[in-house]
Amino acid sequence: MRLFACILLYAGSLIVLPANGFAASHLDKFNLPRECATCHYKSNLRGGGGTEGCITCHGNPQRRVDNKKMPPGSIVNKSGMLNIEAEFFKTYRHPTFDSPGRHRYSETLPETDPKALRHADCVDCHNPHYVSKENKFAGIRAKRVVNQLTDVTRETDMCYRCHGDSANLPGKYTNKRIEFLLTNPSFHPVEGEGRNLSVISLVRPYREKKIDSADISTILCSDCHGNDDAKGPKGVHGSRNQYILVDNYNTADNIFESPQAFALCYRCHSRASILGNESFRYHSLHIQGSSIQKLGTSCFTCHNSHGSTEYKYLIKFNPLVVSPNSKGLLKYVEKGSAKFSGECYLKCHGVDHDPKSY
């Protein structure tokens, strides 16, 4: 009964768990011989150990040696435990240690209060009472359906808790759930297979539609967002790449094209195909530029990497680079998917498109 009593005090209500902590990593005596006392020793049970409590085991290995917050014999110094704390020292990271202590055990995500302070405590993504190697989302609640909170079962459910319908999204950030809707004209295939049946630049095993068992026709948020070090801890804790990306993606204007500049895009899309203008006659001109004085622009200038609520081909113009043309028009018009032809009405780099056709 020790297990049940501890959980009862922590959450203020009974959480039914098997007495042996079935599948829950933190309730397995092989991992933590002192079970609940490991994290709740001399602490406020409502607050738990917080982020500092988590890195006692999942941070710098020296913390486990110098540990004074847990009773003797609490931690098993298992080989292969990765230092997740180090990921939060990287340039781009979730603000777990930048703004700690904002999480409340009774909160519901997505946020409904536009004034609520945004945060990303460890327990916003991990429930230590339930999490296991088999189910890293165990015990985390997703969106509300009628009067019930559903369990997180997919990676997107987890991401949407903060990056979807939250009322407190910062001004420059957008609702990613909306951008991935299958009803959009175009989207990266996260919620389901894409609508474009002819993505010439795709490299195998990626395909528009799954035909053979080895084909990949849908992707995960974590295929693009995560640790830049493949040998480091998995997850979107931190990265040296902007937007916590696994590879570099330069979103600036007036830049040199290179395999490194758009490494993220070239993981799935053939650089040779893009620069060979196989799907768009002026791809090379836009990305590489016309001379050393007129360098290229980023894929980001014309494409939204999540999805477009307006156009096919992920087209969404970056307003910092693209503006309405001399007649006040800013739009893309597809003229034929079979021939990859269309028209652009806009102004970019001082050139008026009224329209420019291809």
C-alpha positions as a Markdown table, in Angstrom:
| # | Residue | x | y | z |
|---|---|---|---|---|
| 1 | Met | 0.0 | 0.0 | 0.0 |
| 2 | Arg | 3.0 | 2.3 | 0.3 |
| 3 | Leu | 2.9 | 3.0 | -3.4 |
| 4 | Phe | -0.8 | 3.9 | -3.5 |
| 5 | Ala | -0.5 | 6.2 | -0.4 |
| 6 | Cys | 2.3 | 8.1 | -1.9 |
| 7 | Ile | 0.5 | 8.8 | -5.1 |
| 8 | Leu | -2.6 | 9.8 | -3.2 |
| 9 | Leu | -0.8 | 12.5 | -1.3 |
| 10 | Tyr | 1.0 | 13.8 | -4.4 |
| 11 | Ala | -2.0 | 14.4 | -6.7 |
| 12 | Gly | -4.7 | 14.9 | -4.1 |
| 13 | Ser | -6.7 | 12.0 | -5.6 |
| 14 | Leu | -6.3 | 8.3 | -6.0 |
| 15 | Ile | -4.3 | 7.2 | -9.0 |
| 16 | Val | -4.7 | 3.5 | -9.5 |
| 17 | Leu | -1.4 | 1.8 | -10.4 |
| 18 | Pro | -0.4 | -1.9 | -10.1 |
| 19 | Ala | 1.4 | -2.5 | -6.9 |
| 20 | Asn | 4.5 | -3.5 | -8.7 |
| 21 | Gly | 4.6 | -0.3 | -10.8 |
| 22 | Phe | 4.0 | -2.4 | -14.0 |
| 23 | Ala | 6.0 | -0.9 | -16.9 |
| 24 | Ala | 6.6 | 2.3 | -15.0 |
| 25 | Ser | 10.4 | 2.9 | -15.1 |
| 26 | His | 10.5 | 5.1 | -11.9 |
| 27 | Leu | 8.5 | 2.6 | -9.9 |
| 28 | Asp | 10.7 | -0.3 | -10.8 |
| 29 | Lys | 13.0 | -1.3 | -7.9 |
| 30 | Phe | 15.7 | -2.3 | -10.3 |
| 31 | Asn | 15.9 | 1.4 | -11.3 |
| 32 | Leu | 15.1 | 3.1 | -8.0 |
| 33 | Pro | 15.4 | 0.8 | -5.0 |
| 34 | Arg | 13.7 | 3.4 | -2.7 |
| 35 | Glu | 10.8 | 3.9 | -5.1 |
| 36 | Cys | 8.7 | 7.0 | -4.2 |
| 37 | Ala | 11.1 | 8.2 | -1.5 |
| 38 | Thr | 13.8 | 8.7 | -4.2 |
| 39 | Cys | 12.1 | 11.8 | -5.6 |
| 40 | His | 9.8 | 12.8 | -2.7 |
| 41 | Tyr | 12.3 | 12.6 | 0.2 |
| 42 | Lys | 12.0 | 15.7 | 2.3 |
| 43 | Ser | 10.0 | 17.5 | -0.4 |
| 44 | Asn | 6.7 | 19.1 | -0.9 |
| 45 | Leu | 4.7 | 16.2 | -2.5 |
| 46 | Arg | 2.5 | 18.5 | -4.5 |
| 47 | Gly | 5.5 | 20.1 | -6.1 |
| 48 | Gly | 7.5 | 16.9 | -6.5 |
| 49 | Gly | 11.2 | 17.3 | -7.3 |
| 50 | Gly | 10.8 | 19.7 | -10.1 |
| 51 | Thr | 13.3 | 20.1 | -12.9 |
| 52 | Glu | 16.2 | 20.1 | -10.4 |
| 53 | Gly | 14.9 | 16.7 | -9.1 |
| 54 | Cys | 14.9 | 15.2 | -12.6 |
| 55 | Ile | 18.5 | 16.2 | -13.4 |
| 56 | Thr | 19.7 | 14.5 | -10.2 |
| 57 | Cys | 19.5 | 11.3 | -12.2 |
| 58 | His | 19.3 | 12.5 | -15.7 |
| 59 | Gly | 21.9 | 15.3 | -15.6 |
| 60 | Asn | 25.6 | 15.6 | -15.1 |
| 61 | Pro | 26.8 | 12.2 | -13.7 |
| 62 | Gln | 28.5 | 14.0 | -10.9 |
| 63 | Arg | 25.1 | 14.9 | -9.5 |
| 64 | Arg | 24.5 | 11.3 | -8.7 |
| 65 | Val | 27.7 | 11.1 | -6.8 |
| 66 | Asp | 27.2 | 14.3 | -4.8 |
| 67 | Asn | 23.5 | 13.7 | -4.3 |
| 68 | Lys | 22.1 | 14.9 | -0.9 |
| 69 | Lys | 18.5 | 15.3 | -1.8 |
| 70 | Met | 17.7 | 11.6 | -1.8 |
| 71 | Pro | 18.0 | 9.0 | 0.8 |
| 72 | Pro | 21.1 | 6.7 | 0.7 |
| 73 | Gly | 20.8 | 3.9 | -1.8 |
| 74 | Ser | 18.2 | 5.6 | -3.9 |
| 75 | Ile | 20.0 | 5.8 | -7.2 |
| 76 | Val | 21.3 | 2.9 | -9.3 |
| 77 | Asn | 24.2 | 4.3 | -11.3 |
| 78 | Lys | 23.4 | 2.4 | -14.4 |
| 79 | Ser | 25.8 | 2.6 | -17.3 |
| 80 | Gly | 24.6 | 4.3 | -20.4 |
| 81 | Met | 22.4 | 7.0 | -18.6 |
| 82 | Leu | 22.6 | 10.1 | -20.8 |
| 83 | Asn | 23.2 | 13.6 | -19.6 |
| 84 | Ile | 19.9 | 15.4 | -20.7 |
| 85 | Glu | 20.8 | 18.4 | -18.6 |
| 86 | Ala | 23.6 | 19.2 | -21.1 |
| 87 | Glu | 21.1 | 19.6 | -23.9 |
| 88 | Phe | 19.6 | 22.7 | -22.1 |
| 89 | Phe | 22.9 | 24.5 | -22.4 |
| 90 | Lys | 22.6 | 24.5 | -26.2 |
| 91 | Thr | 21.7 | 27.7 | -28.1 |
| 92 | Tyr | 18.2 | 26.5 | -29.0 |
| 93 | Arg | 16.2 | 24.6 | -26.4 |
| 94 | His | 12.9 | 24.3 | -24.6 |
| 95 | Pro | 12.9 | 26.8 | -21.8 |
| 96 | Thr | 12.9 | 24.2 | -19.0 |
| 97 | Phe | 15.6 | 25.9 | -17.0 |
| 98 | Asp | 15.0 | 29.4 | -18.3 |
| 99 | Ser | 11.6 | 29.6 | -16.7 |
| 100 | Pro | 11.3 | 26.8 | -14.1 |
| 101 | Gly | 8.6 | 26.3 | -11.6 |
| 102 | Arg | 5.6 | 27.5 | -13.7 |
| 103 | His | 4.0 | 24.1 | -14.0 |
| 104 | Arg | 1.0 | 23.4 | -11.8 |
| 105 | Tyr | -0.2 | 19.8 | -11.3 |
| 106 | Ser | -3.8 | 20.8 | -11.9 |
| 107 | Glu | -3.2 | 22.7 | -15.1 |
| 108 | Thr | -4.8 | 21.8 | -18.4 |
| 109 | Leu | -3.1 | 22.1 | -21.7 |
| 110 | Pro | -3.6 | 23.7 | -24.3 |
| 111 | Glu | -3.8 | 26.9 | -22.3 |
| 112 | Thr | -7.1 | 28.7 | -22.3 |
| 113 | Asp | -5.8 | 31.9 | -20.6 |
| 114 | Pro | -3.9 | 34.2 | -23.0 |
| 115 | Lys | -2.1 | 35.7 | -20.0 |
| 116 | Ala | -0.8 | 32.4 | -18.8 |
| 117 | Leu | 3.0 | 32.2 | -18.6 |
| 118 | Arg | 4.4 | 29.7 | -21.1 |
| 119 | His | 6.6 | 27.0 | -19.7 |
| 120 | Ala | 8.2 | 23.6 | -20.5 |
| 121 | Asp | 8.9 | 21.8 | -17.2 |
| 122 | Cys | 10.0 | 18.2 | -17.5 |
| 123 | Val | 6.6 | 17.1 | -16.2 |
| 124 | Asp | 4.8 | 18.9 | -19.0 |
| 125 | Cys | 6.0 | 16.2 | -21.4 |
| 126 | His | 6.8 | 13.3 | -19.0 |
| 127 | Asn | 4.7 | 11.8 | -16.2 |
| 128 | Pro | 7.3 | 10.2 | -13.9 |
| 129 | His | 4.7 | 7.9 | -12.3 |
| 130 | Tyr | 3.7 | 6.3 | -15.6 |
| 131 | Val | 6.5 | 6.8 | -18.1 |
| 132 | Ser | 8.3 | 3.8 | -19.5 |
| 133 | Lys | 10.5 | 2.8 | -22.4 |
| 134 | Glu | 7.5 | 1.2 | -24.0 |
| 135 | Asn | 5.3 | 4.3 | -23.6 |
| 136 | Lys | 7.0 | 7.6 | -23.2 |
| 137 | Phe | 3.7 | 9.5 | -23.3 |
| 138 | Ala | 2.0 | 7.4 | -20.6 |
| 139 | Gly | 0.0 | 9.4 | -18.1 |
| 140 | Ile | 0.0 | 12.7 | -20.1 |
| 141 | Arg | -3.3 | 14.2 | -21.0 |
| 142 | Ala | -4.0 | 15.6 | -24.5 |
| 143 | Lys | -6.9 | 17.7 | -25.7 |
| 144 | Arg | -10.4 | 17.9 | -24.2 |
| 145 | Val | -13.1 | 16.0 | -26.0 |
| 146 | Val | -16.5 | 17.2 | -24.7 |
| 147 | Asn | -15.9 | 16.9 | -20.9 |
| 148 | Gln | -13.2 | 14.3 | -21.0 |
| 149 | Leu | -9.4 | 14.7 | -21.3 |
| 150 | Thr | -8.0 | 12.2 | -23.7 |
| 151 | Asp | -4.7 | 10.4 | -23.2 |
| 152 | Val | -1.7 | 11.3 | -25.4 |
| 153 | Thr | -1.2 | 8.4 | -27.8 |
| 154 | Arg | 0.6 | 10.1 | -30.6 |
| 155 | Glu | 3.6 | 12.4 | -30.7 |
| 156 | Thr | 1.5 | 15.2 | -32.3 |
| 157 | Asp | -0.9 | 15.1 | -29.4 |
| 158 | Met | 2.0 | 15.9 | -27.1 |
| 159 | Cys | 3.3 | 18.7 | -29.3 |
| 160 | Tyr | -0.1 | 20.3 | -29.8 |
| 161 | Arg | -0.5 | 20.7 | -26.0 |
| 162 | Cys | 1.7 | 23.8 | -26.3 |
| 163 | His | 2.0 | 24.4 | -30.1 |
| 164 | Gly | -1.6 | 23.9 | -31.1 |
| 165 | Asp | -4.7 | 25.6 | -29.7 |
| 166 | Ser | -3.0 | 27.4 | -26.8 |
| 167 | Ala | -4.5 | 30.8 | -26.2 |
| 168 | Asn | -1.1 | 32.1 | -25.1 |
| 169 | Leu | 0.9 | 31.5 | -28.3 |
| 170 | Pro | 3.5 | 34.2 | -28.7 |
| 171 | Gly | 2.7 | 36.7 | -31.5 |
| 172 | Lys | 5.0 | 35.3 | -34.1 |
| 173 | Tyr | 4.1 | 31.6 | -33.5 |
| 174 | Thr | 1.2 | 29.8 | -35.3 |
| 175 | Asn | -1.1 | 27.0 | -34.5 |
| 176 | Lys | 0.7 | 23.9 | -35.8 |
| 177 | Arg | -2.4 | 21.7 | -35.5 |
| 178 | Ile | -4.1 | 24.0 | -38.1 |
| 179 | Glu | -1.1 | 23.9 | -40.4 |
| 180 | Phe | -1.1 | 20.1 | -40.5 |
| 181 | Leu | -4.9 | 19.7 | -41.2 |
| 182 | Leu | -5.6 | 17.1 | -43.9 |
| 183 | Thr | -8.1 | 19.5 | -45.4 |
| 184 | Asn | -5.4 | 22.1 | -46.2 |
| 185 | Pro | -4.3 | 22.5 | -49.8 |
| 186 | Ser | -0.9 | 21.2 | -48.8 |
| 187 | Phe | 0.9 | 19.9 | -45.7 |
| 188 | His | 3.9 | 17.8 | -44.7 |
| 189 | Pro | 2.5 | 14.3 | -44.1 |
| 190 | Val | 2.4 | 14.3 | -40.3 |
| 191 | Glu | -1.3 | 13.7 | -39.7 |
| 192 | Gly | -1.6 | 11.5 | -42.8 |
| 193 | Glu | -0.3 | 11.0 | -46.3 |
| 194 | Gly | 0.1 | 14.1 | -48.4 |
| 195 | Arg | -2.2 | 15.2 | -51.2 |
| 196 | Asn | 0.5 | 15.9 | -53.8 |
| 197 | Leu | 0.9 | 12.7 | -55.8 |
| 198 | Ser | 4.0 | 13.9 | -57.7 |
| 199 | Val | 6.8 | 15.1 | -55.4 |
| 200 | Ile | 9.7 | 14.6 | -57.9 |
| 201 | Ser | 12.4 | 15.5 | -55.5 |
| 202 | Leu | 11.7 | 12.8 | -52.9 |
| 203 | Val | 14.5 | 10.4 | -52.2 |
| 204 | Arg | 13.8 | 6.8 | -51.3 |
| 205 | Pro | 12.4 | 5.4 | -49.1 |
| 206 | Tyr | 10.2 | 8.4 | -49.0 |
| 207 | Arg | 7.1 | 8.2 | -51.2 |
| 208 | Glu | 3.9 | 10.2 | -51.7 |
| 209 | Lys | 1.9 | 7.1 | -51.0 |
| 210 | Lys | 3.0 | 3.9 | -49.3 |
| 211 | Ile | 3.2 | 1.0 | -51.8 |
| 212 | Asp | 5.8 | -1.4 | -50.4 |
| 213 | Ser | 6.4 | -2.1 | -46.7 |
| 214 | Ala | 9.7 | -0.3 | -46.8 |
| 215 | Asp | 8.2 | 2.9 | -48.1 |
| 216 | Ile | 7.8 | 6.0 | -45.8 |
| 217 | Ser | 4.8 | 8.2 | -46.6 |
| 218 | Thr | 4.2 | 9.8 | -43.2 |
| 219 | Ile | 6.7 | 11.5 | -40.9 |
| 220 | Leu | 6.8 | 12.6 | -37.2 |
| 221 | Cys | 7.6 | 16.0 | -35.7 |
| 222 | Ser | 10.7 | 14.4 | -34.3 |
| 223 | Asp | 12.0 | 13.6 | -37.8 |
| 224 | Cys | 12.7 | 17.3 | -38.0 |
| 225 | His | 12.9 | 18.5 | -34.4 |
| 226 | Gly | 15.3 | 17.0 | -32.0 |
| 227 | Asn | 18.9 | 16.6 | -30.9 |
| 228 | Asp | 21.5 | 17.7 | -33.5 |
| 229 | Asp | 23.8 | 15.0 | -32.0 |
| 230 | Ala | 22.6 | 11.6 | -33.2 |
| 231 | Lys | 24.5 | 10.0 | -30.4 |
| 232 | Gly | 23.0 | 12.2 | -27.7 |
| 233 | Pro | 19.7 | 11.9 | -25.8 |
| 234 | Lys | 16.7 | 11.7 | -28.1 |
| 235 | Gly | 14.0 | 14.3 | -27.9 |
| 236 | Val | 13.4 | 18.0 | -28.4 |
| 237 | His | 15.4 | 19.1 | -25.3 |
| 238 | Gly | 17.9 | 21.2 | -27.2 |
| 239 | Ser | 19.9 | 21.6 | -30.4 |
| 240 | Arg | 22.6 | 23.8 | -31.9 |
| 241 | Asn | 20.2 | 24.4 | -34.8 |
| 242 | Gln | 17.5 | 27.0 | -34.8 |
| 243 | Tyr | 14.0 | 25.8 | -34.0 |
| 244 | Ile | 15.5 | 22.8 | -32.2 |
| 245 | Leu | 16.1 | 21.1 | -35.5 |
| 246 | Val | 18.1 | 17.9 | -36.1 |
| 247 | Asp | 19.8 | 19.5 | -39.0 |
| 248 | Asn | 20.5 | 23.0 | -40.2 |
| 249 | Tyr | 17.8 | 25.0 | -42.0 |
| 250 | Asn | 18.8 | 28.5 | -43.0 |
| 251 | Thr | 15.7 | 30.7 | -43.2 |
| 252 | Ala | 17.5 | 34.0 | -44.0 |
| 253 | Asp | 17.5 | 35.9 | -47.3 |
| 254 | Asn | 20.5 | 36.7 | -49.5 |
| 255 | Ile | 22.5 | 33.6 | -48.6 |
| 256 | Phe | 24.8 | 31.0 | -50.2 |
| 257 | Glu | 23.2 | 27.7 | -51.1 |
| 258 | Ser | 25.0 | 24.6 | -49.9 |
| 259 | Pro | 24.3 | 21.1 | -48.7 |
| 260 | Gln | 24.7 | 22.5 | -45.1 |
| 261 | Ala | 22.5 | 25.6 | -45.6 |
| 262 | Phe | 19.4 | 23.4 | -46.2 |
| 263 | Ala | 20.6 | 20.1 | -44.7 |
| 264 | Leu | 17.2 | 19.5 | -43.1 |
| 265 | Cys | 15.4 | 19.7 | -46.4 |
| 266 | Tyr | 17.9 | 17.6 | -48.2 |
| 267 | Arg | 17.4 | 14.7 | -45.8 |
| 268 | Cys | 14.2 | 13.9 | -47.8 |
| 269 | His | 14.4 | 16.0 | -51.0 |
| 270 | Ser | 17.2 | 15.5 | -53.6 |
| 271 | Arg | 19.4 | 18.5 | -53.9 |
| 272 | Ala | 20.2 | 17.5 | -57.4 |
| 273 | Ser | 16.5 | 17.5 | -58.3 |
| 274 | Ile | 15.9 | 20.8 | -56.7 |
| 275 | Leu | 18.9 | 22.6 | -58.3 |
| 276 | Gly | 18.1 | 20.7 | -61.6 |
| 277 | Asn | 14.7 | 22.5 | -61.7 |
| 278 | Glu | 12.8 | 19.3 | -62.1 |
| 279 | Ser | 9.7 | 20.6 | -60.3 |
| 280 | Phe | 10.0 | 24.4 | -60.7 |
| 281 | Arg | 11.8 | 26.0 | -63.6 |
| 282 | Tyr | 13.4 | 28.7 | -61.4 |
| 283 | His | 14.3 | 26.7 | -58.3 |
| 284 | Ser | 18.0 | 27.0 | -58.9 |
| 285 | Leu | 17.8 | 30.7 | -59.7 |
| 286 | His | 15.9 | 31.4 | -56.5 |
| 287 | Ile | 18.0 | 29.3 | -54.2 |
| 288 | Gln | 21.5 | 29.9 | -55.7 |
| 289 | Gly | 21.0 | 33.5 | -57.0 |
| 290 | Ser | 22.2 | 34.9 | -60.3 |
| 291 | Ser | 25.6 | 36.2 | -59.2 |
| 292 | Ile | 27.9 | 36.9 | -56.3 |
| 293 | Gln | 26.1 | 40.3 | -56.0 |
| 294 | Lys | 22.7 | 38.7 | -56.1 |
| 295 | Leu | 22.7 | 35.7 | -53.8 |
| 296 | Gly | 19.9 | 33.3 | -53.3 |
| 297 | Thr | 17.1 | 33.1 | -50.8 |
| 298 | Ser | 15.9 | 30.4 | -48.4 |
| 299 | Cys | 13.2 | 27.7 | -49.1 |
| 300 | Phe | 11.5 | 29.5 | -46.2 |
| 301 | Thr | 10.9 | 32.6 | -48.4 |
| 302 | Cys | 8.2 | 30.7 | -50.4 |
| 303 | His | 7.4 | 27.6 | -48.4 |
| 304 | Asn | 5.9 | 26.9 | -44.9 |
| 305 | Ser | 7.6 | 23.7 | -43.8 |
| 306 | His | 4.5 | 22.6 | -41.8 |
| 307 | Gly | 1.7 | 23.3 | -44.2 |
| 308 | Ser | -0.2 | 26.0 | -46.1 |
| 309 | Thr | -3.8 | 26.9 | -45.6 |
| 310 | Glu | -3.8 | 28.9 | -48.8 |
| 311 | Tyr | -1.9 | 27.0 | -51.6 |
| 312 | Lys | -0.6 | 23.8 | -52.8 |
| 313 | Tyr | 3.1 | 22.8 | -52.7 |
| 314 | Leu | 3.5 | 24.3 | -49.1 |
| 315 | Ile | 3.6 | 27.8 | -50.6 |
| 316 | Lys | 3.3 | 30.6 | -48.1 |
| 317 | Phe | 5.3 | 33.7 | -48.7 |
| 318 | Asn | 7.6 | 35.2 | -46.0 |
| 319 | Pro | 6.3 | 38.8 | -45.6 |
| 320 | Leu | 9.8 | 39.9 | -44.5 |
| 321 | Val | 11.0 | 39.3 | -48.0 |
| 322 | Val | 7.9 | 39.1 | -50.2 |
| 323 | Ser | 5.4 | 42.0 | -50.5 |
| 324 | Pro | 2.4 | 42.8 | -52.7 |
| 325 | Asn | 3.2 | 43.9 | -56.3 |
| 326 | Ser | 2.5 | 47.3 | -57.8 |
| 327 | Lys | -1.2 | 46.5 | -58.1 |
| 328 | Gly | -1.4 | 45.4 | -54.5 |
| 329 | Leu | -1.6 | 41.7 | -55.3 |
| 330 | Leu | 0.1 | 39.0 | -53.3 |
| 331 | Lys | -0.8 | 35.5 | -54.5 |
| 332 | Tyr | 0.1 | 32.3 | -56.2 |
| 333 | Val | -2.1 | 30.8 | -59.0 |
| 334 | Glu | -1.5 | 27.2 | -60.1 |
| 335 | Lys | -1.9 | 26.7 | -63.9 |
| 336 | Gly | -1.4 | 23.0 | -64.2 |
| 337 | Ser | -0.1 | 20.4 | -61.8 |
| 338 | Ala | 0.9 | 18.0 | -64.7 |
| 339 | Lys | 3.3 | 20.6 | -66.1 |
| 340 | Phe | 4.2 | 22.2 | -62.8 |
| 341 | Ser | 3.2 | 25.6 | -64.1 |
| 342 | Gly | 1.8 | 28.7 | -62.3 |
| 343 | Glu | 1.9 | 32.4 | -61.8 |
| 344 | Cys | 3.1 | 34.6 | -59.0 |
| 345 | Tyr | 1.7 | 38.0 | -58.2 |
| 346 | Leu | 4.1 | 39.7 | -55.8 |
| 347 | Lys | 7.2 | 41.9 | -55.4 |
| 348 | Cys | 10.5 | 40.3 | -54.3 |
| 349 | His | 14.0 | 41.8 | -54.3 |
| 350 | Gly | 12.7 | 44.8 | -56.1 |
| 351 | Val | 11.3 | 42.8 | -59.0 |
| 352 | Asp | 7.6 | 43.2 | -59.7 |
| 353 | His | 5.7 | 40.0 | -60.5 |
| 354 | Asp | 2.5 | 41.0 | -62.3 |
| 355 | Pro | 2.6 | 38.1 | -62.9 |
| 356 | Lys | 5.8 | 36.1 | -63.4 |
| 357 | Ser | 4.8 | 32.8 | -65.1 |
| 358 | Tyr | 6.6 | 29.5 | -65.3 |
